[in-house]
Amino acid sequence: MSFLPYAIAAWICLVGLYGIVTSRNLIHLAVCLTVTQSSTYLLLLSIGYVRGGGPPIFAGVALGTTAVDPVVQALTLTDIVVSVTVIALILALALDVHHTSGTIDPDEMGELSG
């Protein structure tokens, strides 16, 4: 068992979190959130990986054949869809904030009223 994918996923997550904390731009914040979410893809796929395992297609395959976990692959695809939806919402809100306040820098924005 290799711990390299887990270490890389943790490193990607930390890089994304550092970008989120130091971001001075709402678009940059959305991109850093995407980087952080992409670390979960690697984590999920490394959890479901089986050395020497084939694809999880069981039609015409002999019993006892090693295959990777299809549930983890389905969770990864669901994670990607949720990630794209969240980023689209964040970018739409950033566009709305830009139209309302004239800036996308969180520090330069004044108080927004409803």
Buried (B, 14 or more C-beta within 10 A) or exposed (E): EEEEBBEBBBEBBEBBBEBBEEBEBBBBBBBBBBBBBBBBBBBBBBBBBEEEEEEBEEEEEEEEEEBBBEEBBEBBEEBBEEBEEBBEEBBEEBEEBBEEBEBBEEEEBEEEEE
